[in-house]
Amino acid sequence: MVEQRGKKARSLPEVEELTTGSGAPVASTRTLEQAIGLRVRQQRKEAQLTVAELAAAAEISPGMLSKIENGQISPSLNTLQTLASALNVPIALLFSSFEQRRDCSFVKSGEGVIIRRRGTKVGHQYQLLGHSLGGDVVVEPYLITLSEDAVPYTAFQHDGIEFIYMLTGEVEYAHADRTYFLKPGDAILFDSAAPHGPVNLIRPPMTYLSIIIYPRS
């Protein structure tokens, strides 16, 4: 491309790496070699084999097996096949840790599932807005509506933590031995193992976002 006379070519702006304000650590990424090595080590330990024992069964040196488990070398398909045979697993299993898919749950407006949670009381409607599809932690986001005939109830208790963000209406919300006055824009985060719930329905109808997080059993 010929540069026009009298005009300077513009350089492209540098692209900065953008991050959120969250304190969450950066998501780790594994190379294929590291993913295979991790799976080989896991399967070896499940089979209760030492490095020397598996290396002998696969007819490779202990040093090579150690490098494979640490993701330091890229083993040939033949080597992976002998390792899989020695571990008595399909070769595809050795690649299973290298899974790039990330789960995502999408719910369109008004299409959340209406459910009855354990302990649900009259006038308390729970609309599930999504669900975690895997991992060690369960996340349950609800849109909760307290109607005109809602009954105050402060004895909800469950594992994990809960986050509430008030959308409409006004309510006094109890947690343990304290109460909090919530109006639109207010938020509260608490240990949900303590008794909690709306104690005084000040200005119904009330809606708030409730996110419950607990370990997957």
Phi, psi and omega in degrees: 000130183272129180286135179292140183294137177088354179242138179271141177292135180269132178277148179291141179294145178291138180268118180273149176284122183261141177227163176275177177277002182291150175270006180296141179294156178297138180298131181282144176237140180247144171285165178300319180298318179293321179295317178295315180300319178298316181293320178299315180298316179300315181292324178296317181291323177296327179278358180057046178249145173278168176302317181296320181293316180291321179299318179296318181294327181268359179060045173229167182282151176302325179297318178295318179298321179297319179293324178295314182295332180268004178069026185270342179224161178259103183289151177288162177298326179295318178295318179296324179294319179292324177294317179298320179294319180294329179271353180061045177226156175293146183299330180300332181296330182290342179262356190292337179285343181268068183249117186268351182293140174239131185290148177211132177247123183240126179234122179287158181306129178082000184252010176294148183283127176279123183228167173248109177284160176303125180087006180300136183250171180302133177081003178256111180250130181247121177248113182285124185261359180166176178205147177284136187263349180188187179092181185272350184239136176261132177239122180240104177267127181237145164260112185256130178241127175253112185280179181302326182263017182297147180256126176302142180204123186240020184248020173295136177210134177197166180292158171096201177235158181226139177242131180237132175236118185284131182253308180221159178078185179220141183208148168265123185247127182264141172217122184055239184256017181233159175235152183228134178273118184248131173229169184310130181098345179280152180222152179214137179234129186208164174285114187277005174284340176276150178302138181205164177149172180288127183255332182218112182272096189281309182225087178278166354286152182243137175230141175209153176274127178238124179243118182253130183233129180206159181293141175286130183277000000 
